[in-house]
Amino acid sequence: MTSLPPPLRLARDDDSEPLAALIAASFAEYPNCFFEWSEFPELRRPASHFAAKGGQLWVAEAPGGGIAGSLGATPIPEQNAVEITKVYAAPAFRGSGLAQALFAKALHFAEGGGFDAMMLWSDSRFARGHRFYEKLGFRRWPGERYLADTSATWEYHFRLNLPQQA
């Protein structure tokens, strides 16, 4: 574990390969969880993908190259919510405050947009991530979804209601 998280910045389209490498390495920590490029077309141009949906993707560069962590936020207008995606942190940066710093960016984005809630879907295997979300105040909501992807993924739904602003 490192002492301080690396600085955050908005993702660029040329973050495609290092972002994919971070996600693939994260998936490899779990049995039968596989990264398949064709299932992540948004990673070919990540900044453009999020911008086209009115969202943002933040990354932290790892010292020496690569991406140490990521988190994206995309408005879901019909729910007056922001969906959180691409939440990953390299093992060396877990416990450093990196994930909390990334979440703070998304929270600021959601509050600044006047949204009522933040929500996310998380692979049922990612128990460590679920504990992190619950520590932030997210609650698991009823319902699961099956993705029919290479990993036969089942996802849990989490939601955090935001305080109403005056």
MOFEN-V403270 format. One record per residue. N is the residue number from 1. RES is the residue in three letters. PHI is phi in radians with two decimals (none if undefined). PSI is psi in whole degrees, -180 to 180 (* if undefined). BURIAL is I if it has 9 or more other ideal C-beta (glycine too) atoms within 8 Angstrom, else O. Layout:
[[N:RES:PHI:PSI:BURIAL] [N:RES:PHI:PSI:BURIAL]]
This chain:
[[1:MET:none:141:O] [2:THR:-1.67:160:O] [3:SER:-1.37:-44:O] [4:LEU:-2.13:141:O] [5:PRO:-1.23:150:I] [6:PRO:-1.21:159:I] [7:PRO:-1.13:151:O] [8:LEU:-1.69:153:I] [9:ARG:-2.64:162:O] [10:LEU:-1.19:143:O] [11:ALA:-1.17:156:I] [12:ARG:-2.08:163:O] [13:ASP:-1.11:-29:I] [14:ASP:-1.37:6:O] [15:ASP:-1.45:2:I] [16:SER:-0.89:-59:I] [17:GLU:-1.13:-49:O] [18:PRO:-1.15:-31:I] [19:LEU:-1.19:-43:I] [20:ALA:-1.08:-39:I] [21:ALA:-1.12:-40:I] [22:LEU:-1.07:-46:I] [23:ILE:-1.16:-44:I] [24:ALA:-1.06:-42:I] [25:ALA:-1.14:-38:I] [26:SER:-1.13:-45:O] [27:PHE:-1.06:-39:I] [28:ALA:-1.11:-15:O] [29:GLU:-1.30:-11:O] [30:TYR:-2.09:142:I] [31:PRO:-1.12:139:O] [32:ASN:1.00:32:O] [33:CYS:-2.06:111:I] [34:PHE:-2.09:143:O] [35:PHE:-1.65:125:I] [36:GLU:-2.24:114:O] [37:TRP:-0.85:-41:O] [38:SER:-1.11:-20:O] [39:GLU:-1.54:-1:O] [40:PHE:-2.32:59:I] [41:PRO:-1.08:-26:O] [42:GLU:-1.10:-20:O] [43:LEU:-1.36:-12:I] [44:ARG:-1.15:-36:O] [45:ARG:-2.49:73:O] [46:PRO:-1.07:-42:I] [47:ALA:-1.14:-44:I] [48:SER:-1.12:-40:O] [49:HIS:-1.03:-50:I] [50:PHE:-1.18:-41:I] [51:ALA:-1.07:-39:I] [52:ALA:-1.12:-24:O] [53:LYS:-1.76:8:O] [54:GLY:1.36:15:O] [55:GLY:-1.91:-173:I] [56:GLN:-2.47:152:I] [57:LEU:-2.22:125:I] [58:TRP:-1.89:145:I] [59:VAL:-2.36:160:I] [60:ALA:-2.12:126:I] [61:GLU:-1.33:135:I] [62:ALA:-1.37:141:I] [63:PRO:-1.00:132:O] [64:GLY:1.56:-2:O] [65:GLY:1.99:162:O] [66:GLY:1.52:-177:I] [67:ILE:-1.99:127:I] [68:ALA:-1.49:-27:I] [69:GLY:-2.94:162:I] [70:SER:-2.67:158:I] [71:LEU:-2.87:131:I] [72:GLY:-2.01:154:I] [73:ALA:-2.36:129:I] [74:THR:-2.31:128:I] [75:PRO:-1.10:140:I] [76:ILE:-2.10:84:I] [77:PRO:-0.97:-39:O] [78:GLU:-1.15:-16:O] [79:GLN:-1.91:0:O] [80:ASN:0.81:48:I] [81:ALA:-2.36:167:I] [82:VAL:-2.02:129:I] [83:GLU:-1.62:132:I] [84:ILE:-1.68:131:I] [85:THR:-2.47:172:I] [86:LYS:0.96:43:I] [87:VAL:-1.56:102:I] [88:TYR:-2.47:146:I] [89:ALA:-2.44:132:I] [90:ALA:-1.10:146:I] [91:PRO:-0.89:-38:O] [92:ALA:-1.13:-17:O] [93:PHE:-1.92:0:I] [94:ARG:-1.24:135:I] [95:GLY:1.48:2:O] [96:SER:-1.60:-8:I] [97:GLY:1.69:-3:O] [98:LEU:-1.06:-50:I] [99:ALA:-1.08:-40:I] [100:GLN:-1.13:-39:O] [101:ALA:-1.14:-41:I] [102:LEU:-1.12:-44:I] [103:PHE:-1.07:-38:I] [104:ALA:-1.05:-37:O] [105:LYS:-1.09:-46:I] [106:ALA:-1.16:-40:I] [107:LEU:-1.10:-44:I] [108:HIS:-1.07:-42:O] [109:PHE:-1.05:-48:I] [110:ALA:-1.15:-47:I] [111:GLU:-1.15:-40:I] [112:GLY:-1.13:-27:O] [113:GLY:-1.57:-1:O] [114:GLY:1.28:24:O] [115:PHE:-1.35:152:I] [116:ASP:-1.51:-22:O] [117:ALA:-2.73:164:I] [118:MET:-2.11:144:I] [119:MET:-2.47:163:I] [120:LEU:-2.78:162:I] [121:TRP:-2.07:138:O] [122:SER:-2.37:137:I] [123:ASP:-0.89:133:I] [124:SER:-1.05:-19:I] [125:ARG:-1.40:-17:O] [126:PHE:-1.52:60:I] [127:ALA:-1.03:-38:O] [128:ARG:-1.07:-42:O] [129:GLY:-1.13:-39:I] [130:HIS:-1.09:-40:I] [131:ARG:-1.12:-39:O] [132:PHE:-1.08:-47:I] [133:TYR:-1.07:-43:I] [134:GLU:-1.15:-36:I] [135:LYS:-1.08:-33:O] [136:LEU:-1.39:-7:I] [137:GLY:1.87:-3:O] [138:PHE:-1.18:148:I] [139:ARG:-2.13:140:O] [140:ARG:-1.26:130:O] [141:TRP:-1.75:159:O] [142:PRO:-1.07:148:O] [143:GLY:1.83:144:O] [144:GLU:-2.33:161:O] [145:ARG:-2.36:148:O] [146:TYR:-1.85:130:O] [147:LEU:-1.60:-16:I] [148:ALA:0.94:41:O] [149:ASP:-1.75:-174:O] [150:THR:-1.00:-32:O] [151:SER:-1.63:3:I] [152:ALA:0.90:53:I] [153:THR:-1.32:133:I] [154:TRP:-1.89:137:I] [155:GLU:-2.11:146:I] [156:TYR:-1.73:151:I] [157:HIS:-1.80:132:I] [158:PHE:-2.19:149:I] [159:ARG:-2.53:144:I] [160:LEU:-2.24:115:I] [161:ASN:-1.38:134:O] [162:LEU:-1.64:150:I] [163:PRO:-1.07:141:O] [164:GLN:-1.23:133:O] [165:GLN:-1.65:146:O] [166:ALA:-1.35:*:O]]
